[in-house]
Amino acid sequence: MAYINTYLQLYAAIVMVIMLVGNLFGKYHMDSCRKLFYDLLGFDIVMLLAGSADNYVLIRLGDETGMLMHAVFAGISDFSYFMVLGLFTLYVDIYAKGGKGRADGIAYVGAAVALAYGIFWFVSDFWGIIYTQNAVALTFGPLYVAGQVGGYVAGLIAILILFRYRRIYTLGEKIGFALFVFIPLLGSIFKYVFSDIILMPLLVTISIIIIQYFIQISRELVYSRQQTEMAKMQTDLLLSRMKPHFIYNVLNTIYALCDSSAEQAKKAIVAFSQYLRKSLVDIDSHELITFEDELNHVENYLMIEKLRFADQLEIEYDIREKDFLVPPLALQAVVENAVRHGIEKKPGGGRLLISTYRAEGAWHIMVKDTGAGFDAGPDIASITEGKDGRKHVGLYSASARLKELCKGSLTIKSRPG
């Protein structure tokens, strides 16, 4: 049986090495998710190679040296297995965040449990208290049942993370992640039936292959489509930031202030220059920025508009949360839309409110205006799609960036008046 275990794990290791090399040379976009996936692949390869070497040693060497080498290779294989489980808990959590930022505490708890049990199994392999193995059969030790707890706990935490983000994952992602959890769990049950065949490393490998082909590759295709679409929008978005009538109005306002208030004119020039610099620098950025930075940019824009509209534009802030990240220019696009298409079109102007709060495990930003209003369609596409078939790139880009960079969404509610 040791021959079968040796060749099965060696073959699986070769397959995973080919997969890892293919990923490394594939020039995929690199984020926290892909880095964790490469770590998963790396530890899986180590687990398989060590397991194969372990069974080979059991076949060839039966003396004291052979048993010591068996303990070393078995310990490395067992430790790598638990590292794969721990990394997976981090992977599913960060995946839900769009591959950005850090995992939440519960994911790190799962990783810590897996690490602790990996060390426990590595040490126990020198004492045989969890299991012992020779070239013929595998025998369970007195702490075998206790040794299984860590895997079940890590798997349970992964399930909790999946349930927590169930509304974010697609159906295919849910199936792929669930299979990663449940296939090894079934393997731990089959151990009692097929005790001589080492199934767990092979089942974990199958689970990683499922993630590669049904999640990672699918995610890369979606990313490529998004990049193409975003690239097409950048030119239109740049032009929208540089609309001549807006620039002329701002310059005319500054010109008038030069006679009435030189100090206000200086402030307006500073705000306008910062607005232009931020708009042009961040227009093609695919990195999240702090909400505070985005809010500062919006404040520069609103300061300029306040100079233009005076008492016809009333601005209020209710910022309860600001320690989070947002796509650059996303809030600015919504605020600009509210001013230009809401308040500016209503006789007498109106009031603009920007507020933030946290609810149901997510950060919410609300932009509310008392402007002219409009008939809001059933979804964002109906709102951003113009009658001529062209998209209103400001809101469309904000919606796309939210979805792409942080798994967010843009919801618009409005009515005429």
N, C-alpha and C positions, 0 to 999 in steps of 0.2 A: 504493500500500500504506500510505503514511503516513496517508491519510484513514481507512482502516479502523482502524489502531492508535489514532488520535486519538479516534474516536467510541466504540470498544470500551472504552477506559480511562475516558473521561468518563462513559459510562453506568454502568460498574462503580463509579466513585467516587460517583455519585449514589445508587446502591443502598446503598453502605456508609454514606454520611452518614445516610440514612433509618434504617438499622439502629442506628447509634450514637445518634441522637436518641431512637429508641424505647427503647433501653436506659437512657439517662440519665433519661428521664421515666417509666420503668417502676417506680421505687421498689423496686428489688431490694435485697437485703441486700448491704452493701459489705464486702468483705474483700480480702486481697492478690490473690487469683485474679481477682476481677472488675476490680480496678484495672489489673492487667496486661493483661487482655483488652481493656479500653478503650484502653490504650496501643497494643496490637496493631491495633485498629481505626483509631486515629488515624494511625499511621504508614502503614497500608495506604492510607488515604484520601490522605495526602500523596504516597505513591508513585504512585498512579493519576493524581492531578491533575497532578503534575509530569511524568509520562510523557505524558499527553495534551497538555499545553502544549508539551512538547518536540517532539512530532510536528507540532503546529500550526505551530510556528516553522520547522521544516524545510520545510513546504509554502509558507509565506508569505514567508519571508526566506531568501535564498540568499547574502547578502553577508557581510562579516566580522562585523558586529553580530549577524546571525542565527546564525552559528556559535558566537559567544560565549554567546548566550542558550541555544543548544542544549546547550552544555557544562554550563551552570549547572543547567538543568532535568533533564538526564540524570543529573548528579551527585546532585541531590537525590533523584531517583527511585531510583537505585541504592543510595544510603546508606539510604534508608527501607526498602528491601527487606531489607537485612542487619539492620537494627534489628528488623524483624518476626521474623526467624530467631532473633536473640539473645534477644528477649523471650519467644519460645516456649519456649526451653530453661529459662528461669526459671519460666514458667507451669506446665509439666508437672511440675516438681519440687515447687513449692509446692502445686499441686493435690493431689498425693499426700499432703500433710500437712494436708489439710482446709482449705486457704486460710489457714493460720495460720503465723506465724513467718517465718524466713528460708530461702532456698534453700541447698542444700549447695554445696561448693566446685566440684564438676564442672559444675554449672549456670552458675556465674559464669564458669568458663573458657570455656564455649560462648558466653556473652554477650560476653565480652572478644574472642574470636576474630571474632565477627560484627561487633563495633564496629570492630576494626582493619581488617577487609576492607571495611567500609562506607566508611571514610576513604580506603582505598587506591583503591577504585573512584571515589569522588568526585573525587580528585585526578587520576586517570588519564583521566577524561573530558575534561580540558583538553588532554591530550597525545595521546590516541588510541592508547595502547599496549595497551589491552585490546580495544577495538573502535571502529570509526568508523561513522557512520550519516549518510545523506542522505535525501532525500524518496523515493528509489527503492529503496534496498537497504541492508542492514547488512553490514559487512565485519569479519571477525575480525582482531584485531591480534596482535602477536608474543607478548604475555603473556596471551592469552585463556584458555589452558588453566590457567596458574598462577592466574588470577583466579577460577577455579571452585573452587579448593581450600577456601577459607573456607566456602562454602556446604555442601560435603560434610562438612567437619569439624563444623560446627554441627549438621548433620543427624545425623551419627554420634553425637554427644554426646546429642542428644535421644533417639535409639534406645537408647542405654545407660541413660538415665534411665528410659525406659519399661520396659526389661527388668528394671531394679533393683526397680521398684515393681509388677511384673506381677501380684503377688498382691493388691494393693490396688485397682487399677483394675477396674471392671466390664468386661464384654465390649464394650458399646457405647463406653465410654471408650477402650478399647484400639484399636478400629476407627477412631474419630474422630481420635485422636492419630496413629495410623499413617498415615492418609490425608493428614494435614497434612504429614508428613515425605516420603512417597513421591510424592504428586502433583507437588510442585515438582521433585523429583529426576527424574521422568519428563519434566517440562518442559525441564530442562536438556539432556536427551538429544534431545528433539524440536527443540531449537534448530538442530541440525545438518541436520535434514530441512526444517523450515519456518523458515529463517533470516530471512525478510522479515517474518514475523508475530511480534510481541512477546507471547509466550505466558506468560512467567513471572509478571508481575503479575496476570494474570487467574487463573492456576492457584492462586497464593497466596490470592487473594480467595475463590475457591471453597472452599479449605481452611478459611479463617476462617468462612465461612458454615456449613460442616459442623460446626465446633466450636460455633457459636452455637446451632444448632437441635438438635444431637444430644448436646451436652454441657452447655452453659451453661443452656439452658432446662430440660433434664432435671434438672440439679443444683438449679435453683431450685424445681422442683416437689417434689423430695425434701425440700429445706429447708423449704418451706411445710408439708408433711405433718408433718415432725419438729417444727416450731414448734407446730402445733396439738396434737400428741400430748404434747409437753412441757408446754404450757400446762395440759392436762387433769391432768397429774401433779402440778403444783405445789401444788395445794390438799391432795391426799393426802400429798404429801411433807412439807408444812408440818405437818400433823397428826401425822405419824409422828415428826417431830423433837420434838414437844411432847406426847408420850404422858404422860398424868397419872401413871401408876404410876412412870415413870422420874423425873419431877420430885419426886414424893412421897418416893421412896427416897433421892434425893440430899439433899433438905432434911432428912430424918430423920437421915441420916448426918452432915450438918453440925451438926444440933442436938446429936447425941451427942458430937461432937468439941468442942463449946463447953465441956463439962465436963471432958473428958479431956485435950484439947490445943488451946488457943486458937490456937496458931501453925498447926497443921494445919487448923483450921477456916477461918482466913484464907486459906490456900492453896487450900482447896477452893472457897471462895466466888469467888476470883479465877478459878480454872480453870472453874468452872461459868458465870460471867458471860461469859467469853471464848468458851466453847463455844456458849452461846445466841446471842451476837452474831454469831459466824461462821456459825452454821447459818441464822439468819434473813436475814442480809445476802446470803449467797451462794446462797440456795435457788433464785433465778430468774436466776442469772448464766449467761451463755453465752460467757464469756471464760475462757480458760485461766489458771491461776495456777501459781506455782512449786511443785514437789513439797515443798520445804522448808516453805512456808506451810501446805500441806495436812497435812504430818506434824506440825507444831506443833498444829494443830487436833485431830488424832487423839490426840496426847499429852495434851492437856487432857481429852479424853473418857476416856482410859484411866486417867488419874490419879484421876478421879472414881470409875470402876468399881473401881480398886484399893482405894480407901478402903472401898468397900462389901463387896468379896469378900475383902479381906486376902490371906491365904496361899493361898486357893483360885484366885487368878488370878496366874499367873506370866507376865511380859512380857519378851520378848527382841527386840533389834533387830540387823539385819545390813545396814546401809545402805552399799552399795558405790558407788552412783550417786545423785546428787540434783540434778544440774544439768539438769533438764528440766521440762516443763510438764504439768500434768494438769487435768482438769475438777474444779471445786470440789465437795467432799463425796463424790467417787467413792470414794476410799480409805476415808473415814470410814464410808460405808455398808457396805462389805465387812467392815471391822473390827467394826462394831456388830453385824452379822449373826453373825459368829464368836463374839462374847461372849454375845449374847442367846440364840441358837439352838444354840450349840455348847457352850461352857464352862458357862454358867449351868444348862443342862439335864443336865449330867453330875454325879453325886454325887462330891464331892471336888474339883470344879473341873478346871482343866487349864492348859496352857501355850499362849501365843499368840506367834507369831514373825512379824515384819514384816521383809522383806528386799527389796532392789533390786539389780539387776544389768543389764548390757547384753550382748546376744547377737543375732547375725544382723541387725544394723542396727537394732535396736529396744530400747527400755527395757522391762524387766520388773519388775513389782511383785508379790511373793508374800505372801499372808496365810495363814498355816498355824496350825491349832489342833488340840489333842488332845481336842476336845469330844465330844459325843454322836454326831455324824455323821448322815448320812441317805443315802437312795438317790438319787444324782444322776442326772438324766435325760440324754438324748442331747444336748440343747442348752440354751441359756440360757432359752429360752421355757418349756421344761418345768419348769425350776427356779423361775422367778419367777411362774409361773401357779398360783394357789391352786386348791383343789378347788371353791371357789364361783365360779370364773371370774374373780375379781379378781386383779390383779397385786400382788405384794409390791413396793411402789413404791421401796423403798430400793435393792435390787439391780437392779431394772428400770431405774430412773433412772440408776444408775451405768453400766449397760451401754449405754443410749441415749446418754448424754453422751460416753462414750468413743468410740463410733462416730461421733457427729455432730461433735464438736469436734476430734478428733485422729486419726481413722481407726484407733482402737484397738479392742480387744475384751476381753471378760470371760469367762474360762474357769473353771469350777468343777468340781473333782473331790472326791468324798467317798464314804464308805461307812459304814454303821452301826457305832458303836463306835470 
